Amino acid sequence: MGTTTTADGAIRVYWMTGCSSCLRTKEFLQKHGVPFLSRNVLEDESAYAELEQFGLKQVPIVTRGDAWANGQILRDVAKLCDIPYGATKMLPVAEMRQRLDAVLAGAARFLAQMPDHALAQMLPNRPRSFAQLGWHIANIADAFLEHEDGIPLTFDSYMRVPAEEDSDRAKLIAYCEEMRVRMSAWFDGPGRTRDWSARADVYYGEQTMHEFLERTVWHAGQHVRQFMWVLEGLGIAPDRPLGRETFDGLPMPEKVWDEADPAKLRRTA
Protein backbone atom coordinates (compact mmCIF):
# COMPACT_ATOMS: atom_id res chain seq x y z
CA MET A 1 0.00 0.00 0.00
CA GLY A 2 1.07 3.61 -0.58
CA THR A 3 -0.07 7.20 -0.21
CA THR A 4 -0.48 10.31 -2.34
CA THR A 5 -2.94 13.20 -2.53
CA THR A 6 -6.40 13.06 -4.15
CA ALA A 7 -9.41 15.34 -4.04
CA ASP A 8 -11.87 13.06 -2.21
CA GLY A 9 -12.13 9.89 -0.19
CA ALA A 10 -14.14 7.83 -2.67
CA ILE A 11 -13.00 4.27 -3.37
CA ARG A 12 -11.92 3.81 -6.99
CA VAL A 13 -10.95 0.65 -8.81
CA TYR A 14 -8.63 1.00 -11.79
CA TRP A 15 -8.91 -2.01 -14.07
CA MET A 16 -8.99 -3.26 -17.65
CA THR A 17 -11.30 -5.69 -19.45
CA GLY A 18 -10.09 -9.28 -19.53
CA CYS A 19 -7.73 -8.82 -16.56
CA SER A 20 -8.28 -11.77 -14.23
CA SER A 21 -6.99 -10.00 -11.13
CA CYS A 22 -9.08 -6.93 -11.93
CA LEU A 23 -12.24 -9.00 -12.10
CA ARG A 24 -11.36 -10.74 -8.83
CA THR A 25 -10.76 -7.37 -7.13
CA LYS A 26 -14.12 -5.98 -8.20
CA GLU A 27 -15.92 -9.14 -7.13
CA PHE A 28 -14.22 -8.98 -3.73
CA LEU A 29 -15.49 -5.46 -3.10
CA GLN A 30 -18.97 -6.27 -4.41
CA LYS A 31 -19.17 -9.37 -2.21
CA HIS A 32 -18.52 -7.22 0.84
CA GLY A 33 -20.97 -4.51 -0.21
CA VAL A 34 -18.30 -1.87 -0.77
CA PRO A 35 -19.38 0.76 -3.34
CA PHE A 36 -16.65 1.98 -5.68
CA LEU A 37 -16.10 4.10 -8.75
CA SER A 38 -15.18 1.95 -11.75
CA ARG A 39 -12.22 3.29 -13.76
CA ASN A 40 -11.53 1.20 -16.88
CA VAL A 41 -8.14 2.41 -18.12
CA LEU A 42 -8.75 1.00 -21.61
CA GLU A 43 -11.92 3.03 -22.10
CA ASP A 44 -11.03 6.29 -20.35
CA GLU A 45 -7.65 7.92 -20.90
CA SER A 46 -8.18 10.12 -17.87
CA ALA A 47 -8.17 7.00 -15.66
CA TYR A 48 -4.50 6.35 -16.40
CA ALA A 49 -3.80 10.03 -15.79
CA GLU A 50 -5.37 9.66 -12.35
CA LEU A 51 -3.15 6.66 -11.64
CA GLU A 52 -0.10 8.73 -12.51
CA GLN A 53 -0.86 10.84 -9.43
CA PHE A 54 0.12 7.75 -7.47
CA GLY A 55 3.17 7.07 -9.64
CA LEU A 56 1.48 3.93 -11.00
CA LYS A 57 0.99 2.47 -14.47
CA GLN A 58 -0.52 -0.89 -13.65
CA VAL A 59 -3.84 -2.48 -12.73
CA PRO A 60 -5.74 -3.51 -10.69
CA ILE A 61 -5.30 -0.64 -8.25
CA VAL A 62 -7.77 0.39 -5.54
CA THR A 63 -7.56 3.93 -4.19
CA ARG A 64 -9.21 5.66 -1.25
CA GLY A 65 -8.38 9.26 -0.65
CA ASP A 66 -4.63 9.55 -0.61
CA ALA A 67 -3.99 5.81 -0.10
CA TRP A 68 -3.88 2.92 -2.54
CA ALA A 69 -3.54 -0.85 -2.60
CA ASN A 70 -2.61 -3.26 -5.37
CA GLY A 71 -5.61 -5.42 -6.17
CA GLN A 72 -3.38 -8.45 -6.58
CA ILE A 73 -3.21 -8.69 -2.78
CA LEU A 74 -6.73 -8.82 -1.38
CA ARG A 75 -5.63 -8.50 2.23
CA ASP A 76 -4.22 -5.05 1.36
CA VAL A 77 -7.47 -4.14 -0.39
CA ALA A 78 -9.39 -5.32 2.68
CA LYS A 79 -7.26 -3.14 4.97
CA LEU A 80 -7.73 -0.11 2.73
CA CYS A 81 -11.50 -0.57 2.58
CA ASP A 82 -12.09 -1.64 6.21
CA ILE A 83 -13.10 -5.18 5.28
CA PRO A 84 -12.50 -7.95 7.85
CA TYR A 85 -9.93 -10.35 6.43
CA GLY A 86 -9.06 -13.53 8.25
CA ALA A 87 -6.51 -16.22 7.54
CA THR A 88 -6.60 -17.82 4.12
CA LYS A 89 -5.91 -21.44 3.25
CA MET A 90 -3.84 -22.39 0.23
CA LEU A 91 -3.62 -25.72 -1.52
CA PRO A 92 -0.41 -27.71 -0.92
CA VAL A 93 2.37 -27.10 -3.43
CA ALA A 94 2.14 -30.65 -4.76
CA GLU A 95 -1.56 -30.13 -5.52
CA MET A 96 -0.88 -26.80 -7.22
CA ARG A 97 1.72 -28.50 -9.40
CA GLN A 98 -0.89 -30.97 -10.63
CA ARG A 99 -3.44 -28.21 -11.19
CA LEU A 100 -1.01 -26.13 -13.27
CA ASP A 101 -0.11 -29.14 -15.39
CA ALA A 102 -3.81 -29.77 -16.02
CA VAL A 103 -4.34 -26.12 -16.97
CA LEU A 104 -1.45 -26.09 -19.47
CA ALA A 105 -2.60 -29.41 -20.97
CA GLY A 106 -6.13 -28.05 -21.25
CA ALA A 107 -4.89 -24.88 -22.94
CA ALA A 108 -3.14 -26.99 -25.59
CA ARG A 109 -6.30 -29.06 -26.21
CA PHE A 110 -8.59 -26.06 -26.45
CA LEU A 111 -6.22 -24.19 -28.77
CA ALA A 112 -6.37 -27.20 -31.08
CA GLN A 113 -10.17 -26.88 -31.18
CA MET A 114 -10.39 -23.13 -31.70
CA PRO A 115 -11.40 -22.20 -35.28
CA ASP A 116 -8.84 -20.15 -37.20
CA HIS A 117 -11.12 -17.12 -37.43
CA ALA A 118 -11.65 -17.21 -33.66
CA LEU A 119 -7.94 -17.41 -32.91
CA ALA A 120 -7.40 -14.25 -34.95
CA GLN A 121 -10.34 -12.44 -33.33
CA MET A 122 -9.64 -9.71 -30.77
CA LEU A 123 -11.16 -10.13 -27.34
CA PRO A 124 -14.08 -7.76 -26.66
CA ASN A 125 -12.91 -4.38 -25.39
CA ARG A 126 -9.33 -5.64 -25.02
CA PRO A 127 -6.46 -5.27 -27.54
CA ARG A 128 -5.51 -8.96 -27.33
CA SER A 129 -6.37 -11.77 -29.74
CA PHE A 130 -7.41 -15.24 -28.65
CA ALA A 131 -4.11 -16.51 -30.11
CA GLN A 132 -2.27 -14.04 -27.88
CA LEU A 133 -4.38 -15.18 -24.93
CA GLY A 134 -3.30 -18.78 -25.56
CA TRP A 135 0.34 -17.68 -25.64
CA HIS A 136 -0.22 -15.67 -22.45
CA ILE A 137 -1.36 -18.78 -20.58
CA ALA A 138 1.95 -20.51 -21.27
CA ASN A 139 3.86 -17.29 -20.63
CA ILE A 140 2.39 -17.05 -17.12
CA ALA A 141 4.22 -20.27 -16.26
CA ASP A 142 7.29 -19.05 -18.15
CA ALA A 143 7.36 -15.88 -16.04
CA PHE A 144 7.36 -18.03 -12.91
CA LEU A 145 10.44 -19.90 -14.12
CA GLU A 146 12.09 -16.63 -15.12
CA HIS A 147 11.66 -15.53 -11.52
CA GLU A 148 13.42 -18.70 -10.40
CA ASP A 149 16.27 -17.81 -12.78
CA GLY A 150 16.68 -14.47 -10.99
CA ILE A 151 14.46 -12.26 -13.18
CA PRO A 152 11.94 -10.30 -11.03
CA LEU A 153 8.30 -10.43 -12.05
CA THR A 154 7.19 -7.06 -13.43
CA PHE A 155 3.84 -5.81 -14.70
CA ASP A 156 5.26 -6.00 -18.22
CA SER A 157 6.05 -9.68 -17.72
CA TYR A 158 2.33 -10.35 -18.09
CA MET A 159 1.78 -7.83 -20.89
CA ARG A 160 4.10 -9.45 -23.44
CA VAL A 161 2.75 -10.72 -26.76
CA PRO A 162 4.20 -13.37 -29.08
CA ALA A 163 6.15 -12.55 -32.21
CA GLU A 164 4.09 -12.99 -35.36
CA GLU A 165 5.99 -16.16 -36.27
CA ASP A 166 5.09 -17.66 -32.89
CA SER A 167 1.37 -16.98 -33.17
CA ASP A 168 0.22 -19.90 -35.33
CA ARG A 169 -1.73 -22.75 -33.79
CA ALA A 170 1.04 -25.34 -33.87
CA LYS A 171 3.54 -23.08 -32.10
CA LEU A 172 1.01 -21.99 -29.50
CA ILE A 173 0.22 -25.60 -28.66
CA ALA A 174 3.93 -26.43 -28.61
CA TYR A 175 4.58 -23.57 -26.18
CA CYS A 176 1.95 -24.90 -23.76
CA GLU A 177 3.42 -28.40 -23.99
CA GLU A 178 6.94 -27.04 -23.58
CA MET A 179 5.93 -25.28 -20.37
CA ARG A 180 4.42 -28.49 -19.02
CA VAL A 181 7.77 -30.21 -19.52
CA ARG A 182 9.79 -27.33 -18.10
CA MET A 183 7.58 -26.91 -15.05
CA SER A 184 7.74 -30.63 -14.33
CA ALA A 185 11.53 -30.59 -14.62
CA TRP A 186 11.73 -27.61 -12.29
CA PHE A 187 9.52 -29.20 -9.64
CA ASP A 188 11.58 -32.39 -9.82
CA GLY A 189 14.80 -30.37 -9.67
CA PRO A 190 15.26 -26.98 -7.94
CA GLY A 191 11.65 -26.97 -6.78
CA ARG A 192 12.27 -29.94 -4.48
CA THR A 193 14.25 -27.73 -2.10
CA ARG A 194 12.45 -24.42 -2.70
CA ASP A 195 11.63 -22.45 0.45
CA TRP A 196 7.96 -21.71 -0.20
CA SER A 197 7.80 -19.31 2.74
CA ALA A 198 10.48 -17.08 1.18
CA ARG A 199 9.46 -13.72 -0.26
CA ALA A 200 8.87 -13.63 -4.01
CA ASP A 201 10.35 -10.77 -6.04
CA VAL A 202 7.09 -9.64 -7.64
CA TYR A 203 5.89 -6.17 -8.64
CA TYR A 204 2.61 -6.14 -6.76
CA GLY A 205 3.74 -6.31 -3.15
CA GLU A 206 4.76 -8.68 -0.39
CA GLN A 207 4.09 -12.26 -1.41
CA THR A 208 5.55 -15.61 -0.40
CA MET A 209 6.65 -18.07 -3.05
CA HIS A 210 3.63 -20.22 -2.12
CA GLU A 211 1.35 -17.27 -2.84
CA PHE A 212 3.18 -16.53 -6.10
CA LEU A 213 2.69 -20.13 -7.22
CA GLU A 214 -0.99 -19.96 -6.30
CA ARG A 215 -1.38 -16.79 -8.36
CA THR A 216 0.38 -18.46 -11.29
CA VAL A 217 -2.02 -21.40 -11.18
CA TRP A 218 -5.30 -19.54 -10.82
CA HIS A 219 -4.28 -16.79 -13.26
CA ALA A 220 -3.57 -19.33 -16.01
CA GLY A 221 -6.65 -21.31 -14.97
CA GLN A 222 -8.96 -18.32 -15.32
CA HIS A 223 -7.85 -17.77 -18.91
CA VAL A 224 -8.37 -21.46 -19.70
CA ARG A 225 -11.92 -21.09 -18.39
CA GLN A 226 -12.37 -18.31 -20.94
CA PHE A 227 -11.26 -20.64 -23.75
CA MET A 228 -13.76 -23.30 -22.70
CA TRP A 229 -16.52 -20.71 -22.43
CA VAL A 230 -15.89 -19.41 -25.92
CA LEU A 231 -15.74 -22.91 -27.41
CA GLU A 232 -19.10 -23.73 -25.81
CA GLY A 233 -20.52 -20.49 -27.22
CA LEU A 234 -19.36 -21.58 -30.69
CA GLY A 235 -21.17 -24.89 -30.27
CA ILE A 236 -17.91 -26.81 -29.78
CA ALA A 237 -17.72 -29.17 -26.82
CA PRO A 238 -14.35 -28.65 -25.09
CA ASP A 239 -12.12 -31.70 -25.29
CA ARG A 240 -11.93 -33.12 -21.75
CA PRO A 241 -13.11 -29.89 -20.11
CA LEU A 242 -11.58 -28.79 -16.84
CA GLY A 243 -13.92 -28.57 -13.88
CA ARG A 244 -14.09 -28.46 -10.11
CA GLU A 245 -11.25 -30.95 -9.75
CA THR A 246 -8.97 -28.32 -11.30
CA PHE A 247 -10.38 -25.07 -9.96
CA ASP A 248 -11.79 -25.76 -6.49
CA GLY A 249 -9.64 -24.31 -3.72
CA LEU A 250 -8.08 -21.65 -5.95
CA PRO A 251 -8.99 -17.97 -5.29
CA MET A 252 -10.38 -17.37 -8.78
CA PRO A 253 -13.05 -14.90 -9.89
CA GLU A 254 -16.57 -16.26 -10.02
CA LYS A 255 -17.25 -14.81 -13.47
CA VAL A 256 -15.40 -15.83 -16.60
CA TRP A 257 -15.48 -12.37 -18.16
CA ASP A 258 -16.35 -8.80 -17.20
CA GLU A 259 -19.33 -8.66 -19.54
CA ALA A 260 -22.67 -9.20 -17.83
CA ASP A 261 -24.00 -10.84 -21.03
CA PRO A 262 -21.89 -13.92 -21.85
CA ALA A 263 -23.33 -14.06 -25.36
CA LYS A 264 -21.58 -10.79 -26.14
CA LEU A 265 -18.20 -12.41 -25.67
CA ARG A 266 -19.14 -15.50 -27.63
CA ARG A 267 -20.54 -13.56 -30.57
CA THR A 268 -17.24 -11.85 -31.13
CA ALA A 269 -15.58 -15.19 -31.82
WOLIN-V815984 format. One record per backbone hydrogen bond with DSSP energy under -0.5 kcal/mol. CO is the residue of the C=O (numbers start at 1). NH is the residue of the N-H. E is the energy in kcal/mol with one decimal. If there is no record, write none. Layout:
# WOLIN-V815984
((CO	NH	E) (CO	NH	E))
This chain:
# WOLIN-V815984
((2	68	-2.1) (10	65	-0.8) (11	37	-3.0) (12	14	-0.5) (12	63	-2.5) (13	15	-0.5) (13	39	-2.8) (14	60	-0.7) (14	61	-1.7) (15	41	-2.6) (16	19	-1.6) (18	20	-0.7) (19	23	-2.2) (20	24	-2.1) (21	25	-2.2) (22	26	-2.3) (23	27	-2.3) (24	28	-2.1) (25	29	-1.9) (26	30	-2.5) (27	31	-2.7) (28	32	-1.2) (29	34	-2.8) (30	33	-1.6) (33	35	-0.7) (36	38	-0.5) (37	13	-2.7) (39	15	-2.1) (39	41	-0.7) (40	43	-1.0) (40	44	-1.6) (44	47	-1.6) (44	48	-0.7) (45	49	-1.4) (46	50	-2.1) (47	51	-1.8) (48	52	-1.7) (49	53	-0.6) (50	53	-1.1) (51	54	-1.8) (51	56	-1.8) (52	55	-1.3) (60	71	-2.5) (61	14	-3.2) (62	69	-2.6) (63	12	-2.2) (64	67	-2.0) (66	4	-3.8) (67	64	-2.9) (68	2	-1.7) (69	62	-2.8) (70	73	-1.9) (72	74	-0.7) (73	76	-1.0) (73	77	-1.5) (74	78	-2.9) (75	79	-1.9) (76	80	-2.2) (77	81	-2.1) (78	83	-3.0) (79	82	-0.9) (92	96	-2.3) (93	97	-2.4) (94	98	-1.5) (95	99	-2.3) (96	100	-2.7) (97	101	-2.1) (98	102	-2.1) (99	103	-2.2) (100	104	-2.5) (101	105	-2.3) (102	106	-2.4) (103	107	-2.5) (104	108	-1.8) (105	109	-2.0) (106	110	-2.8) (107	111	-2.2) (108	112	-1.5) (109	113	-0.9) (110	114	-1.2) (115	119	-2.2) (116	120	-1.7) (117	121	-0.6) (118	121	-0.6) (118	130	-0.5) (119	131	-2.2) (121	130	-1.9) (123	126	-1.6) (126	128	-2.7) (128	123	-3.1) (129	133	-2.1) (130	134	-2.2) (131	135	-2.0) (132	136	-2.3) (133	137	-1.8) (134	138	-1.3) (135	139	-2.3) (136	140	-1.8) (137	141	-1.0) (138	142	-1.9) (139	143	-2.8) (140	144	-1.2) (141	145	-1.8) (142	146	-2.3) (143	147	-2.0) (144	148	-1.5) (145	149	-0.9) (146	149	-0.9) (146	151	-2.5) (147	150	-1.8) (150	152	-0.7) (152	154	-0.5) (153	203	-0.9) (154	157	-0.9) (154	158	-0.6) (155	158	-1.1) (156	159	-0.9) (156	160	-0.5) (163	166	-2.0) (164	167	-1.5) (168	172	-2.1) (169	173	-2.6) (170	174	-2.2) (171	175	-2.1) (172	176	-1.9) (173	177	-2.3) (174	178	-2.8) (175	179	-2.2) (176	180	-1.5) (177	181	-1.9) (178	182	-2.7) (179	183	-2.6) (180	184	-2.0) (181	185	-2.3) (182	186	-2.1) (183	187	-2.6) (184	188	-2.1) (185	189	-0.8) (186	189	-0.6) (186	191	-3.2) (189	192	-1.7) (190	193	-1.3) (191	194	-0.9) (194	196	-1.0) (195	198	-1.3) (196	210	-2.1) (198	209	-2.1) (200	202	-1.5) (201	153	-2.3) (202	205	-0.9) (205	207	-0.7) (207	200	-3.4) (208	212	-2.3) (209	213	-2.5) (210	214	-2.3) (211	215	-2.4) (212	216	-2.1) (213	217	-2.3) (214	218	-2.6) (215	219	-2.3) (216	220	-1.9) (217	221	-2.4) (218	222	-2.5) (219	223	-1.4) (220	224	-1.7) (221	225	-2.0) (222	226	-1.4) (223	227	-1.6) (224	228	-2.2) (225	229	-2.4) (226	230	-2.2) (227	231	-2.4) (228	232	-2.5) (229	233	-1.9) (230	234	-1.4) (231	234	-0.5) (231	236	-2.9) (232	235	-1.4) (235	237	-0.5) (236	238	-0.5) (238	240	-0.6) (238	241	-0.8) (243	246	-1.9) (243	247	-1.9) (244	248	-2.4) (247	250	-1.9) (250	252	-2.3) (260	262	-0.8) (261	264	-1.4) (261	265	-0.7) (262	265	-0.6) (262	266	-1.8) (263	267	-2.6) (264	268	-0.9) (265	268	-0.5) (265	269	-0.6) (266	269	-1.0))
